[in-house]
């Protein structure tokens, strides 16, 4: 009996990366236009601090959306690397063969 290792298709990695891109986009829009526009007063640090203290939950949601967006972008890197891994390994092996001929 043979043990078969289940391999994930590169298409799955690419789709997950696409969904993560969408999530990064939505979270970035939320953090920039809904949180920062309501909290930050340009040129007035005291008013900005008062706005943050008045709506602490909004500030925390903006911080978390930035954090999750950054973590998602790191996961995008990994997913894209996994989706092109077979292509890159084929290309690298051909380059090694070419350089062995030289």
C-alpha positions in Angstrom: 0.0 0.0 0.0 1.4 3.4 -0.9 1.2 6.4 1.2 0.1 9.4 -0.8 1.1 12.8 0.4 -1.6 15.3 -0.3 -0.2 18.3 -2.2 -2.0 21.6 -2.4 -2.5 23.0 -5.8 -0.8 26.3 -6.6 -4.2 27.6 -7.6 -5.3 27.3 -4.0 -2.4 29.3 -2.8 -3.1 32.0 -5.5 -6.7 32.2 -4.4 -5.8 32.5 -0.8 -3.4 35.3 -1.7 -6.2 37.1 -3.6 -8.5 36.9 -0.7 -5.8 38.2 1.6 -5.1 41.1 -0.8 -8.8 41.9 -0.6 -8.7 41.8 3.2 -5.6 44.1 3.3 -7.4 46.6 1.0 -10.6 46.7 3.0 -8.8 46.9 6.3 -6.5 49.7 5.0 -9.5 51.7 3.7 -11.2 51.3 7.1 -8.1 52.3 9.1 -7.3 55.3 6.9 -10.6 56.8 6.1 -12.9 55.8 9.0 -10.5 55.8 11.9 -7.7 58.3 11.2 -10.0 60.9 9.5 -12.2 61.0 12.6 -9.4 60.9 15.2 -6.5 62.9 13.9 -6.6 66.7 13.9 -3.7 68.0 11.8 -1.5 70.5 13.7 -3.3 70.0 17.1 -1.9 67.2 19.2 -4.1 68.1 22.2 -7.3 67.7 20.1 -6.0 64.5 18.6 -5.3 63.1 22.1 -8.8 64.2 23.3 -10.4 62.5 20.2 -8.5 59.2 21.0 -9.5 59.3 24.6 -13.1 60.0 23.7 -13.3 57.1 21.3 -10.8 54.6 22.5 -12.6 51.7 20.9 -12.4 53.3 17.5 -8.7 53.8 18.0 -8.2 50.2 19.0 -10.2 49.0 16.0 -8.0 51.1 13.8 -4.8 49.7 15.4 -6.0 46.2 15.1 -7.0 46.6 11.4 -3.5 48.0 10.7 -1.9 45.0 12.6 -4.1 42.4 10.8 -3.4 44.1 7.5 0.4 43.9 8.0 0.2 40.3 9.1 -2.0 39.5 6.1 0.6 41.0 3.8 3.2 38.7 5.2 0.9 35.8 4.6 0.4 37.0 1.0 4.2 36.8 0.5 4.2 33.2 1.7 1.2 32.2 -0.4 2.7 33.7 -3.6 6.0 32.0 -2.9 4.2 28.7 -2.5 2.1 29.2 -5.7 5.2 29.8 -7.8 7.5 27.3 -6.0 7.2 24.6 -8.8 7.9 27.1 -11.5 10.9 28.6 -9.7 12.4 25.2 -8.9 12.0 24.2 -12.6 13.7 27.5 -13.7 16.5 27.1 -11.1 17.2 23.6 -12.1 17.4 24.6 -15.8 19.8 27.5 -14.8 22.0 25.0 -13.0 22.1 22.7 -16.0 23.0 25.7 -18.2 25.8 26.8 -16.0 27.1 23.2 -15.8 27.5 23.2 -19.5 29.6 26.4 -19.4 
